[in-house]
Amino acid sequence: MNIGIDAHAIGARQGGNETYIKNLILALAAIDRENRYTIYLANAEAAGYWSRFFAESHPNFQVRRLPPPTPLIKVPMALAIELRMRPVDVLHVQYTAPPFCPVPVVATIHDLAFEHLPETFTRRGSFQLKLTVRRTARKAARIVTVSEYSRQDIIRTYNLDPEKVIVTWNGVGEGFSPEPSSPGEADGIRSRFVITGDYILAVGSLQPRKNLVRLIRAYARLRDENPDFRPKLVIVGRKLWLASEIFAEASRRQWSEDVILTGYVSDEDLPKLYRAAIAFVYPSIFEGFGLPPLEAMACGTPVIAGNTSSLPEVTGDAAILIDPYDEDALARELLRIVNQPDLRDRMRRCGIEQARKFTWRDAAEKTLQIYKDINRQ
């Protein structure tokens, strides 16, 4: 069987989409030496790296480079042409399949935030996703999603046969562990990002759905009302759409110099930032899975997260869950977790145990079985 995987998110710094497809491919390469894989990439640097990687140790994998994305959705169009010239047995995409796709499709749809919270997207982005994802969901041979919450939401929203939608949990990468890479790791990562003293960490793309404006307001309130509350607030994430309010909220506050927005952070630095943080906060309004809280747990960092969508399902009993719209609750729990070392120690142990339940190998094994089932039909 020849399996095609649309991996144009790799190299595009697309957050969870890039993390998912990169780790899934690596896990498939580790477990499957029998089937052939064609990986479609758009980023030149990524295509070169993965071509070398596969050539050295995974001869059943090959890379095909396609044109980079444009506002006219050039990658799906180019992929449709590529598939007619060089067919595969099954194609795996995220969210959107190419038009007039000549082969069976497995589509990973992480969540339907664009359906339920269109105001957190640009008008054009929301319209495009509604159009293309609905079409993909109805035509795909199987839909993969990453939580039971998203599975039920996809079935209900698109009126699909429940047997068509399958959950494969995300995993936690090997680099996310509680053990530091060196004795001076914490001091080194603070120095690299110019962070002095303790800090609370938030990770997520800079867009409205991540609820960072309310987080900054809650943090500012703590600083104003509690003179002894001194941790910095470090926000990691690439600027995406409708992010201007986040920067404006941070800059207008009295403690603006203690709100540090790092931008995109490399895979090498991210676990170090998790490990050195006194706590991790993720007040997102809507998530299909929510990898950052799980990564933080794997690194031994106590987690505060929103109590909506899939987050209770993923974090289990190992996180403090709050109403993401309630700034008072967010401020209250931040103060409590900073002031109670015993609570942090207990949450550290529970979080590490919870994170062990999620592996990319499990995700790859379930995904490979989906490919096989489709090929037998």
KEMARDO-905009 format. One record per atom (N, C-alpha, C): residue in three letters; x, y, z. Coordinates in steps of 0.02 Angstrom, whole numbers. Example, Ala and Ser with C-alpha at 12.3 -4.5 7.8 and 13.67 -1.06 7.14 Angstrom:
2
 rest   east  north     up
  ala    660   -284    390
  ala    615   -225    390
  ala    660   -165    390
  ser    642   -112    354
  ser    684    -53    357
  ser    645      2    394
//
This chain:
377
 rest   east  north     up
  met     42    -59      0
  met      0      0      0
  met     44     62      0
  asn     26    111    -41
  asn     61    175    -44
  asn     16    228    -11
  ile     40    256     43
  ile      2    304     83
  ile     30    374     72
  gly    -12    420     52
  gly      9    489     44
  gly    -12    530    104
  ile     32    574    128
  ile     17    617    185
  ile     32    689    167
  asp    -20    730    169
  asp    -11    802    157
  asp     19    833    220
  ala     83    851    217
  ala    119    876    276
  ala    143    948    264
  his    105    987    225
  his    130   1054    210
  his    131   1100    272
  ala    100   1078    327
  ala    104   1116    390
  ala    175   1115    419
  ile    215   1065    401
  ile    283   1061    428
  ile    325   1117    398
  gly    357   1154    442
  gly    398   1210    421
  gly    360   1275    418
  ala    294   1273    427
  ala    253   1333    423
  ala    239   1364    492
  arg    266   1333    544
  arg    256   1357    613
  arg    182   1364    629
  gln    145   1310    615
  gln     72   1311    623
  gln     49   1281    690
  gly     93   1280    739
  gly     71   1258    806
  gly     50   1186    807
  gly    -12   1174    833
  gly    -35   1106    843
  gly    -39   1066    779
  asn    -59   1096    723
  asn    -62   1059    659
  asn      6   1032    639
  glu     57   1073    648
  glu    125   1051    630
  glu    149    997    679
  thr    137   1008    743
  thr    158    959    794
  thr    126    891    780
  tyr     61    892    764
  tyr     25    830    752
  tyr     54    791    694
  ile     60    823    636
  ile     79    785    576
  ile    152    764    579
  lys    194    805    608
  lys    265    787    615
  lys    273    726    659
  asn    241    726    716
  asn    249    670    763
  asn    214    607    738
  leu    159    615    702
  leu    125    557    674
  leu    170    523    622
  ile    201    563    579
  ile    246    534    528
  ile    305    499    560
  leu    335    529    610
  leu    391    498    645
  leu    370    431    677
  ala    311    430    707
  ala    288    369    739
  ala    271    315    687
  leu    242    335    631
  leu    228    287    577
  leu    293    257    550
  ala    343    300    543
  ala    408    276    518
  ala    439    226    566
  ala    425    235    631
  ala    454    190    681
  ala    420    122    682
  ile    355    119    663
  ile    319     55    670
  ile    306     20    605
  asp    313     54    548
  asp    291     24    484
  asp    348     24    433
  arg    376    -35    421
  arg    427    -43    369
  arg    399    -76    306
  glu    335    -93    308
  glu    305   -132    254
  glu    274    -89    200
  asn    235    -39    220
  asn    200      3    171
  asn    244     60    147
  arg    227     86     88
  arg    263    144     61
  arg    226    208     78
  tyr    264    261     90
  tyr    235    326    108
  tyr    263    380     63
  thr    218    423     41
  thr    238    483      4
  thr    217    543     46
  ile    266    583     68
  ile    254    640    111
  ile    257    703     68
  tyr    203    741     66
  tyr    199    802     26
  tyr    216    863     70
  leu    270    898     52
  leu    294    955     89
  leu    296   1016     44
  ala    289   1075     74
  ala    293   1138     36
  ala    355   1178     54
  asn    377   1175    116
  asn    434   1214    139
  asn    499   1182    114
  ala    541   1221     80
  ala    602   1193     49
  ala    649   1164    100
  glu    659   1201    155
  glu    705   1177    207
  glu    680   1112    238
  ala    615   1109    252
  ala    586   1049    280
  ala    591    990    232
  ala    579   1003    168
  ala    583    950    118
  ala    653    921    114
  gly    703    965    117
  gly    772    941    116
  gly    789    900    177
  tyr    769    924    236
  tyr    784    888    298
  tyr    751    819    299
  trp    687    816    282
  trp    651    752    286
  trp    675    704    231
  ser    694    730    174
  ser    721    686    121
  ser    784    652    146
  arg    828    690    178
  arg    890    661    205
  arg    875    611    261
  phe    828    629    304
  phe    810    585    360
  phe    784    518    336
  phe    739    519    287
  phe    711    457    262
  phe    764    417    223
  ala    806    450    186
  ala    857    415    146
  ala    904    376    190
  glu    918    402    249
  glu    966    370    294
  glu    938    308    328
  ser    872    309    345
  ser    848    254    387
  ser    778    228    370
  his    743    259    324
  his    674    238    310
  his    662    238    234
  pro    688    188    199
  pro    683    187    126
  pro    612    180    100
  asn    564    161    141
  asn    495    156    118
  asn    458    223    121
  phe    494    276    140
  phe    467    344    140
  phe    501    386     87
  gln    462    426     52
  gln    490    474      4
  gln    455    541     11
  val    489    595    -10
  val    462    662     -5
  val    448    689    -75
  arg    390    720    -83
  arg    374    757   -144
  arg    361    829   -122
  arg    395    876   -154
  arg    386    947   -136
  arg    334    979   -182
  leu    287   1014   -151
  leu    234   1050   -187
  leu    243   1125   -177
  pro    211   1166   -217
  pro    217   1239   -208
  pro    192   1260   -139
  pro    219   1314   -110
  pro    196   1337    -45
  pro    126   1365    -48
  pro     91   1368     10
  pro     22   1392     10
  pro     16   1465    -13
  thr    -40   1481    -42
  thr    -57   1550    -60
  thr   -129   1562    -41
  pro   -153   1625    -44
  pro   -224   1637    -29
  pro   -271   1600    -75
  leu   -247   1576   -131
  leu   -290   1540   -177
  leu   -288   1465   -166
  ile   -264   1444   -108
  ile   -263   1373    -89
  ile   -222   1333   -140
  lys   -162   1355   -154
  lys   -121   1325   -207
  lys   -100   1253   -190
  val    -88   1239   -126
  val    -65   1171   -109
  val   -117   1119   -126
  pro   -182   1126   -104
  pro   -231   1075   -124
  pro   -237   1067   -199
  met   -236   1121   -237
  met   -241   1115   -310
  met   -180   1078   -338
  ala   -120   1096   -314
  ala    -60   1062   -337
  ala    -61    989   -317
  leu    -88    975   -258
  leu    -91    906   -235
  leu   -139    864   -277
  ala   -194    894   -297
  ala   -242    858   -340
  ala   -209    838   -406
  ile   -170    884   -434
  ile   -134    869   -496
  ile    -82    814   -485
  glu    -45    821   -430
  glu      6    772   -412
  glu    -23    702   -405
  leu    -82    697   -374
  leu   -112    632   -362
  leu   -137    600   -427
  arg   -156    641   -476
  arg   -177    612   -540
  arg   -116    587   -580
  met    -60    621   -570
  met      1    600   -605
  met     34    540   -570
  arg     31    540   -503
  arg     64    487   -464
  arg     15    465   -410
  pro    -32    423   -425
  pro    -84    403   -377
  pro    -55    366   -317
  val    -89    373   -260
  val    -75    333   -201
  val   -138    294   -185
  asp   -134    249   -136
  asp   -193    209   -118
  asp   -239    244    -69
  val   -211    287    -27
  val   -251    326     20
  val   -212    390     35
  leu   -249    445     43
  leu   -219    510     58
  leu   -242    533    126
  his   -195    555    168
  his   -211    582    235
  his   -199    657    234
  val   -250    696    252
  val   -245    769    254
  val   -267    794    323
  gln   -254    858    336
  gln   -282    891    394
  gln   -334    942    369
  tyr   -394    935    393
  tyr   -450    980    380
  tyr   -475    979    308
  thr   -432    993    258
  thr   -456   1005    191
  thr   -424    958    140
  ala   -464    921    104
  ala   -440    878     50
  ala   -437    918    -15
  pro   -393    899    -61
  pro   -391    934   -125
  pro   -456    923   -164
  pro   -476    972   -203
  pro   -537    963   -243
  pro   -527    909   -296
  phe   -581    873   -310
  phe   -579    821   -361
  phe   -525    769   -346
  cys   -518    752   -283
  cys   -466    704   -262
  cys   -481    635   -291
  pro   -433    605   -327
  pro   -447    542   -360
  pro   -436    480   -317
  val   -418    489   -253
  val   -404    432   -209
  val   -443    439   -144
  pro   -453    384   -107
  pro   -488    388    -42
  pro   -450    433      7
  val   -488    469     48
  val   -458    518     93
  val   -472    501    166
  val   -421    506    207
  val   -427    509    280
  val   -414    582    300
  ala   -462    612    334
  ala   -455    683    352
  ala   -452    690    428
  thr   -399    719    453
  thr   -396    736    524
  thr   -427    805    534
  ile   -480    807    573
  ile   -512    870    591
  ile   -505    877    667
  his   -463    922    688
  his   -447    928    759
  his   -506    957    798
  asp   -539   1007    771
  asp   -595   1038    806
  asp   -635   1079    755
  leu   -693   1103    778
  leu   -737   1144    736
  leu   -746   1213    766
  ala   -693   1242    791
  ala   -697   1309    820
  ala   -723   1359    769
  phe   -705   1351    706
  phe   -727   1398    655
  phe   -803   1395    644
  glu   -834   1339    661
  glu   -907   1333    656
  glu   -942   1366    715
  his   -913   1358    775
  his   -947   1380    836
  his   -924   1449    860
  leu   -864   1468    842
  leu   -837   1533    864
  leu   -809   1571    803
  pro   -850   1585    753
  pro   -824   1618    693
  pro   -795   1687    707
  glu   -817   1718    762
  glu   -791   1785    778
  glu   -718   1783    799
  thr   -692   1724    814
  thr   -621   1720    833
  thr   -576   1706    773
  phe   -605   1708    713
  phe   -568   1700    650
  phe   -579   1762    608
  thr   -537   1770    557
  thr   -553   1821    508
  thr   -615   1799    470
  arg   -651   1847    442
  arg   -711   1829    404
  arg   -696   1782    346
  arg   -641   1798    311
  arg   -622   1756    255
  arg   -602   1686    277
  gly   -563   1683    333
  gly   -540   1618    357
  gly   -598   1574    379
  ser   -645   1604    415
  ser   -703   1565    439
  ser   -744   1540    380
  phe   -757   1582    331
  phe   -796   1562    272
  phe   -762   1505    234
  gln   -696   1512    224
  gln   -659   1461    187
  gln   -659   1394    222
  leu   -648   1395    288
  leu   -648   1332    325
  leu   -716   1299    326
  lys   -769   1338    336
  lys   -835   1309    335
  lys   -850   1275    268
  leu   -830   1307    215
  leu   -843   1280    148
  leu   -802   1217    136
  thr   -737   1220    147
  thr   -693   1164    127
  thr   -695   1106    176
  val   -701   1120    241
  val   -701   1065    290
  val   -766   1027    288
  arg   -822   1062    279
  arg   -886   1026    271
  arg   -883    979    211
  arg   -858   1004    155
  arg   -853    963     95
  arg   -807    903    108
  thr   -751    915    139
  thr   -704    861    153
  thr   -735    809    200
  ala   -769    832    252
  ala   -798    786    301
  ala   -849    740    269
  arg   -887    766    222
  arg   -939    725    191
  arg   -912    676    140
  lys   -856    694    108
  lys   -829    651     56
  lys   -774    604     80
  ala   -744    617    137
  ala   -689    576    162
  ala   -712    505    177
  ala   -667    457    166
  ala   -682    388    184
  ala   -684    379    259
  arg   -639    413    295
  arg   -639    413    368
  arg   -618    482    392
  ile   -643    500    450
  ile   -621    561    483
  ile   -587    541    548
  val   -527    567    558
  val   -490    557    620
  val   -497    621    660
  thr   -510    614    725
  thr   -507    672    768
  thr   -472    652    833
  val   -461    701    877
  val   -411    690    930
  val   -441    687   1000
  ser   -507    689   1005
  ser   -540    682   1070
  ser   -611    658   1059
  glu   -640    629   1111
  glu   -710    609   1106
  glu   -755    669   1101
  tyr   -736    724   1133
  tyr   -775    786   1127
  tyr   -780    806   1053
  ser   -723    809   1019
  ser   -725    829    949
  ser   -762    778    906
  arg   -755    715    922
  arg   -792    664    884
  arg   -867    676    886
  gln   -893    685    946
  gln   -965    697    952
  gln   -986    762    918
  asp   -943    812    923
  asp   -959    877    892
  asp   -960    872    816
  ile   -912    836    788
  ile   -910    828    715
  ile   -970    788    690
  ile   -986    734    725
  ile  -1044    693    705
  ile  -1108    735    707
  arg  -1117    773    760
  arg  -1178    812    769
  arg  -1181    871    720
  thr  -1127    907    712
  thr  -1127    967    671
  thr  -1135    950    597
  tyr  -1102    896    574
  tyr  -1104    879    503
  tyr  -1152    821    487
  asn  -1188    797    540
  asn  -1237    743    530
  asn  -1206    683    495
  leu  -1152    656    525
  leu  -1115    601    495
  leu  -1129    535    530
  asp  -1116    481    495
  asp  -1120    414    523
  asp  -1066    409    578
  pro  -1085    392    640
  pro  -1036    388    694
  pro   -978    341    680
  glu   -990    288    640
  glu   -936    241    626
  glu   -882    270    581
  lys   -898    325    549
  lys   -850    358    504
  lys   -798    400    541
  val   -813    419    603
  val   -771    466    640
  val   -736    428    697
  ile   -669    430    697
  ile   -629    389    742
  ile   -582    433    782
  val   -575    418    846
  val   -530    455    890
  val   -462    423    892
  thr   -411    462    879
  thr   -341    441    892
  thr   -310    497    934
  trp   -297    483    996
  trp   -270    534   1041
  trp   -204    561   1016
  asn   -191    624   1028
  asn   -124    651   1019
  asn    -78    620   1071
  gly    -13    626   1059
  gly     36    601   1106
  gly     80    658   1133
  val    127    639   1174
  val    176    686   1201
  val    244    666   1175
  gly    280    713   1145
  gly    346    699   1118
  gly    396    679   1172
  glu    448    642   1153
  glu    497    617   1201
  glu    534    673   1236
  gly    541    730   1204
  gly    578    785   1235
  gly    542    817   1293
  phe    477    803   1300
  phe    438    832   1355
  phe    439    784   1415
  ser    487    795   1459
  ser    496    753   1517
  ser    515    798   1576
  pro    507    774   1637
  pro    524    816   1695
  pro    599    823   1707
  glu    639    783   1673
  glu    711    784   1685
  glu    745    838   1642
  pro    782    885   1673
  pro    816    936   1634
  pro    871    907   1591
  ser    886    941   1536
  ser    938    917   1491
  ser   1008    929   1518
  ser   1015    975   1566
  ser   1080    990   1597
  ser   1068   1022   1665
  pro   1118   1022   1709
  pro   1107   1051   1776
  pro   1088   1125   1774
  gly   1114   1162   1727
  gly   1100   1234   1723
  gly   1045   1252   1674
  glu   1002   1205   1657
  glu    952   1217   1605
  glu    905   1275   1622
  ala    879   1278   1683
  ala    830   1329   1701
  ala    861   1399   1696
  asp    922   1407   1723
  asp    955   1472   1718
  asp    970   1491   1646
  gly    989   1441   1606
  gly   1005   1453   1536
  gly    945   1476   1496
  ile    887   1445   1507
  ile    828   1463   1467
  ile    802   1531   1490
  arg    807   1546   1555
  arg    787   1613   1577
  arg    831   1667   1546
  ser    895   1654   1544
  ser    942   1702   1515
  ser    927   1711   1440
  arg    912   1657   1405
  arg    900   1660   1333
  arg    841   1704   1316
  phe    789   1702   1359
  phe    729   1741   1345
  phe    722   1801   1391
  val    776   1818   1425
  val    779   1878   1468
  val    723   1877   1519
  ile    718   1823   1556
  ile    668   1815   1609
  ile    706   1814   1676
  thr    688   1858   1721
  thr    720   1858   1787
  thr    670   1833   1838
  gly    691   1785   1879
  gly    649   1759   1932
  gly    597   1709   1907
  asp    547   1696   1950
  asp    494   1648   1933
  asp    449   1675   1878
  tyr    418   1629   1842
  tyr    370   1650   1792
  tyr    315   1599   1783
  ile    257   1624   1763
  ile    200   1584   1742
  ile    202   1581   1666
  leu    192   1522   1638
  leu    199   1512   1566
  leu    131   1500   1534
  ala    121   1529   1476
  ala     64   1514   1432
  ala     91   1499   1363
  val     63   1449   1330
  val     86   1429   1263
  val     25   1422   1217
  gly     28   1455   1160
  gly    -27   1450   1112
  gly    -21   1506   1061
  ser    -44   1493   1001
  ser    -41   1545    949
  ser    -80   1607    971
  leu    -55   1665    950
  leu    -87   1728    970
  leu   -147   1741    925
  gln   -205   1722    951
  gln   -269   1729    917
  gln   -323   1731    970
  pro   -383   1756    955
  pro   -433   1767   1007
  pro   -454   1705   1046
  arg   -456   1647   1012
  arg   -482   1587   1045
  arg   -439   1566   1105
  lys   -377   1586   1106
  lys   -332   1566   1162
  lys   -345   1608   1225
  asn   -386   1661   1219
  asn   -410   1697   1278
  asn   -354   1732   1317
  leu   -305   1756   1281
  leu   -246   1786   1314
  leu   -259   1855   1341
  val   -308   1891   1313
  val   -325   1957   1340
  val   -350   1950   1412
  arg   -395   1903   1424
  arg   -419   1893   1492
  arg   -363   1870   1539
  leu   -318   1829   1514
  leu   -261   1808   1554
  leu   -219   1868   1576
  ile   -205   1912   1529
  ile   -164   1971   1545
  ile   -201   2015   1596
  arg   -266   2022   1588
  arg   -305   2062   1636
  arg   -303   2030   1706
  ala   -310   1964   1709
  ala   -308   1931   1774
  ala   -239   1939   1806
  tyr   -187   1933   1766
  tyr   -119   1941   1791
  tyr   -108   2012   1817
  ala   -131   2062   1779
  ala   -123   2132   1800
  ala   -160   2144   1866
  arg   -218   2115   1874
  arg   -256   2123   1936
  arg   -216   2095   1995
  leu   -186   2036   1985
  leu   -145   2007   2038
  leu    -88   2053   2058
  arg    -55   2080   2008
  arg      2   2125   2022
  arg    -21   2188   2058
  asp    -79   2214   2040
  asp   -104   2275   2071
  asp   -126   2264   2143
  glu   -157   2206   2155
  glu   -188   2194   2221
  glu   -144   2155   2269
  asn    -89   2126   2245
  asn    -46   2085   2288
  asn     26   2105   2279
  pro     51   2150   2321
  pro    120   2176   2313
  pro    173   2121   2313
  asp    159   2065   2347
  asp    209   2011   2352
  asp    205   1962   2293
  phe    158   1972   2248
  phe    151   1927   2190
  phe    197   1953   2135
  arg    252   1918   2123
  arg    304   1944   2078
  arg    320   1902   2016
  pro    291   1843   2006
  pro    310   1805   1947
  pro    296   1843   1882
  lys    338   1835   1833
  lys    325   1862   1767
  lys    272   1820   1732
  leu    243   1847   1680
  leu    197   1808   1636
  leu    231   1803   1568
  val    248   1742   1549
  val    282   1729   1485
  val    232   1695   1438
  ile    220   1725   1381
  ile    173   1699   1332
  ile    211   1679   1269
  val    209   1615   1253
  val    244   1587   1195
  val    194   1574   1140
  gly    208   1597   1080
  gly    164   1581   1024
  gly    174   1628    966
  arg    162   1601    908
  arg    167   1640    846
  arg    106   1685    838
  lys    116   1745    815
  lys     61   1791    801
  lys     22   1767    741
  leu    -43   1757    751
  leu    -86   1738    695
  leu   -136   1795    681
  trp   -200   1779    681
  trp   -249   1830    660
  trp   -279   1865    722
  leu   -301   1926    712
  leu   -338   1965    762
  leu   -300   1968    829
  ala   -234   1977    825
  ala   -192   1975    885
  ala   -177   2044    913
  ser   -198   2096    880
  ser   -179   2164    901
  ser   -203   2180    972
  glu   -262   2154    991
  glu   -288   2169   1058
  glu   -244   2138   1112
  ile   -213   2082   1097
  ile   -168   2051   1146
  ile   -109   2097   1161
  phe    -78   2122   1109
  phe    -21   2167   1118
  phe    -43   2232   1152
  ala   -101   2257   1133
  ala   -126   2319   1163
  ala   -139   2310   1237
  glu   -169   2254   1256
  glu   -184   2242   1326
  glu   -120   2236   1367
  ala    -70   2203   1339
  ala     -6   2195   1375
  ala     29   2262   1383
  ser     27   2304   1333
  ser     65   2367   1334
  ser     33   2420   1378
  arg    -33   2417   1388
  arg    -66   2470   1426
  arg    -63   2459   1501
  arg    -40   2400   1523
  arg    -40   2384   1593
  arg     21   2412   1630
  gln     12   2425   1695
  gln     65   2452   1735
  gln    126   2405   1737
  trp    111   2340   1734
  trp    164   2289   1739
  trp    183   2262   1670
  ser    178   2303   1619
  ser    189   2279   1550
  ser    258   2249   1540
  glu    309   2275   1575
  glu    376   2248   1565
  glu    383   2177   1592
  asp    335   2155   1632
  asp    336   2087   1659
  asp    292   2039   1620
  val    260   2063   1566
  val    224   2019   1520
  val    269   2011   1458
  ile    297   1951   1451
  ile    348   1938   1400
  ile    318   1895   1345
  leu    313   1922   1285
  leu    288   1884   1227
  leu    348   1864   1185
  thr    362   1800   1183
  thr    423   1775   1152
  thr    417   1765   1077
  gly    356   1761   1050
  gly    347   1738    981
  gly    356   1663    977
  tyr    368   1640    917
  tyr    377   1567    905
  tyr    439   1543    942
  val    435   1484    972
  val    491   1454   1008
  val    505   1385    978
  ser    569   1368    971
  ser    589   1305    940
  ser    570   1244    983
  asp    567   1186    950
  asp    552   1124    986
  asp    605   1109   1039
  glu    664   1132   1029
  glu    718   1120   1077
  glu    708   1162   1140
  asp    687   1225   1133
  asp    680   1270   1190
  asp    615   1261   1228
  leu    562   1239   1194
  leu    496   1237   1226
  leu    494   1193   1289
  pro    519   1131   1288
  pro    518   1092   1350
  pro    557   1125   1407
  lys    610   1160   1391
  lys    649   1194   1442
  lys    608   1250   1475
  leu    570   1286   1434
  leu    527   1338   1461
  leu    472   1309   1506
  tyr    443   1251   1485
  tyr    394   1218   1528
  tyr    425   1200   1596
  arg    483   1168   1594
  arg    513   1142   1655
  arg    533   1197   1704
  ala    553   1255   1678
  ala    576   1309   1722
  ala    519   1351   1750
  ala    458   1342   1724
  ala    401   1383   1745
  ala    375   1359   1813
  ile    352   1407   1853
  ile    322   1389   1917
  ile    252   1359   1907
  ala    219   1379   1853
  ala    153   1353   1836
  ala    139   1366   1763
  phe     91   1329   1736
  phe     70   1337   1666
  phe     -4   1353   1665
  val    -24   1401   1623
  val    -94   1421   1620
  val   -118   1420   1548
  tyr   -178   1392   1538
  tyr   -205   1382   1471
  tyr   -281   1396   1473
  pro   -300   1460   1471
  pro   -371   1477   1478
  pro   -410   1475   1413
  ser   -391   1433   1366
  ser   -421   1431   1300
  ser   -496   1419   1304
  ile   -532   1451   1259
  ile   -605   1446   1258
  ile   -629   1381   1225
  phe   -591   1358   1175
  phe   -615   1300   1135
  phe   -555   1263   1107
  glu   -550   1198   1121
  glu   -496   1157   1096
  glu   -521   1088   1075
  gly   -492   1062   1021
  gly   -507    993   1002
  gly   -468    944   1044
  phe   -411    965   1070
  phe   -371    922   1114
  phe   -335    965   1166
  gly   -290   1009   1143
  gly   -252   1051   1189
  gly   -187   1018   1208
  leu   -139   1018   1161
  leu    -74    988   1175
  leu    -33   1024   1229
  pro    -31   1090   1231
  pro     13   1122   1280
  pro      1   1102   1353
  pro    -61   1095   1378
  pro    -69   1073   1447
  pro    -38   1004   1459
  leu    -46    959   1410
  leu    -18    892   1417
  leu     58    894   1416
  glu     87    935   1372
  glu    159    943   1370
  glu    185    971   1436
  ala    150   1020   1463
  ala    170   1048   1527
  ala    168    995   1582
  met    116    955   1584
  met    111    901   1633
  met    169    852   1626
  ala    184    834   1565
  ala    239    787   1553
  ala    305    814   1579
  cys    312    881   1579
  cys    373    913   1603
  cys    370    926   1678
  gly    316    906   1711
  gly    311    914   1783
  gly    288    982   1806
  thr    255   1019   1762
  thr    233   1086   1778
  thr    158   1086   1795
  pro    138   1114   1853
  pro     67   1117   1870
  pro     27   1157   1820
  val    -34   1135   1806
  val    -74   1164   1752
  val   -141   1192   1777
  ile   -156   1253   1754
  ile   -223   1282   1760
  ile   -250   1287   1689
  ala   -311   1262   1677
  ala   -338   1261   1609
  ala   -412   1278   1611
  gly   -439   1295   1552
  gly   -510   1307   1546
  gly   -550   1243   1555
  asn   -612   1250   1577
  asn   -654   1191   1589
  asn   -701   1176   1532
  thr   -684   1200   1472
  thr   -728   1193   1414
  thr   -702   1142   1364
  ser   -745   1123   1317
  ser   -730   1079   1261
  ser   -692   1017   1283
  ser   -635   1001   1253
  ser   -600    938   1266
  ser   -553    941   1325
  leu   -541   1000   1353
  leu   -487   1007   1403
  leu   -498    964   1466
  pro   -559    960   1494
  pro   -568    914   1551
  pro   -553    841   1533
  glu   -570    822   1473
  glu   -559    754   1449
  glu   -484    738   1446
  val   -444    786   1424
  val   -372    775   1415
  val   -335    781   1480
  thr   -351    830   1521
  thr   -312    841   1582
  thr   -334    797   1640
  gly   -394    767   1636
  gly   -417    724   1689
  gly   -421    760   1755
  asp   -398    726   1809
  asp   -399    756   1876
  asp   -333    790   1893
  ala   -290    799   1844
  ala   -222    822   1858
  ala   -214    898   1851
  ala   -265    934   1830
  ala   -260   1006   1821
  ala   -313   1042   1862
  ile   -302   1105   1876
  ile   -353   1149   1904
  ile   -392   1178   1844
  leu   -457   1167   1843
  leu   -499   1190   1788
  leu   -541   1249   1810
  ile   -543   1300   1767
  ile   -581   1361   1782
  ile   -624   1381   1723
  asp   -675   1420   1736
  asp   -715   1450   1683
  asp   -671   1501   1647
  pro   -656   1491   1583
  pro   -609   1536   1549
  pro   -635   1607   1541
  tyr   -700   1617   1550
  tyr   -728   1685   1546
  tyr   -726   1722   1613
  asp   -707   1687   1666
  asp   -708   1715   1734
  asp   -638   1738   1753
  glu   -624   1803   1745
  glu   -558   1829   1762
  glu   -544   1824   1837
  asp   -595   1832   1878
  asp   -584   1826   1950
  asp   -560   1756   1969
  ala   -592   1705   1940
  ala   -572   1636   1954
  ala   -501   1622   1930
  leu   -485   1649   1872
  leu   -418   1639   1844
  leu   -366   1671   1889
  ala   -378   1732   1911
  ala   -331   1766   1956
  ala   -325   1729   2022
  arg   -381   1707   2048
  arg   -382   1671   2113
  arg   -340   1607   2110
  glu   -348   1569   2057
  glu   -311   1505   2052
  glu   -237   1517   2037
  leu   -221   1568   1999
  leu   -151   1585   1989
  leu   -117   1602   2055
  leu   -151   1641   2096
  leu   -123   1660   2161
  leu   -114   1598   2206
  arg   -164   1554   2204
  arg   -161   1495   2247
  arg   -104   1448   2226
  ile    -96   1438   2161
  ile    -44   1391   2140
  ile     26   1419   2151
  val     34   1484   2147
  val     99   1515   2160
  val    115   1513   2234
  asn     65   1521   2277
  asn     77   1526   2349
  asn     77   1460   2386
  gln     61   1404   2352
  gln     56   1340   2387
  gln    103   1288   2357
  pro    164   1284   2381
  pro    213   1235   2355
  pro    188   1162   2361
  asp    151   1146   2415
  asp    126   1077   2423
  asp     77   1060   2367
  leu     35   1109   2349
  leu    -12   1098   2294
  leu     26   1086   2229
  arg     77   1125   2217
  arg    116   1116   2155
  arg    149   1048   2153
  asp    176   1026   2210
  asp    208    960   2212
  asp    158    904   2197
  arg     99    909   2225
  arg     47    858   2213
  arg     25    859   2140
  met     16    918   2112
  met     -4    923   2042
  met     51    900   1995
  arg    113    911   2013
  arg    169    887   1973
  arg    165    811   1965
  arg    156    776   2020
  arg    153    703   2018
  arg     93    679   1977
  cys     35    709   1989
  cys    -25    688   1952
  cys    -19    703   1878
  gly     11    760   1861
  gly     18    779   1791
  gly     63    733   1752
  ile    119    714   1782
  ile    165    668   1749
  ile    130    602   1734
  glu     91    577   1783
  glu     55    515   1773
  glu      2    521   1719
  gln    -34    576   1717
  gln    -85    586   1666
  gln    -54    588   1596
  ala      2    622   1589
  ala     34    629   1523
  ala     58    562   1496
  arg     73    515   1540
  arg     97    449   1517
  arg     44    410   1478
  lys    -18    431   1484
  lys    -72    394   1450
  lys    -74    409   1375
  phe    -37    458   1352
  phe    -43    481   1283
  phe     24    473   1247
  thr     25    431   1195
  thr     87    421   1157
  thr     73    427   1082
  trp    123    451   1046
  trp    117    455    973
  trp    118    385    941
  arg    149    338    975
  arg    148    270    948
  arg     77    242    946
  asp     39    253    999
  asp    -32    232    999
  asp    -70    266    942
  ala    -59    331    934
  ala    -93    368    880
  ala    -75    339    812
  ala    -11    322    802
  ala     12    295    738
  ala    -18    226    725
  glu    -21    184    776
  glu    -48    117    767
  glu   -122    119    748
  lys   -160    163    780
  lys   -231    169    763
  lys   -240    199    693
  thr   -198    247    676
  thr   -203    279    610
  thr   -185    229    555
  leu   -133    190    566
  leu   -113    139    516
  leu   -169     88    505
  gln   -204     70    558
  gln   -259     23    551
  gln   -315     53    509
  ile   -326    119    515
  ile   -376    153    474
  ile   -356    149    400
  tyr   -292    162    385
  tyr   -269    157    316
  tyr   -283     87    289
  lys   -267     36    328
  lys   -276    -34    306
  lys   -349    -50    294
  asp   -392    -26    339
  asp   -464    -39    331
  asp   -491     -9    266
  ile   -469     52    251
  ile   -492     86    190
  ile   -467     49    129
  asn   -404     27    131
  asn   -374     -7     73
  asn   -408    -73     59
  arg   -438   -104    111
  arg   -471   -169    101
  arg   -542   -161     74
  gln   -569   -101     76
  gln   -638    -91     53
  gln   -644    -94    -23
//
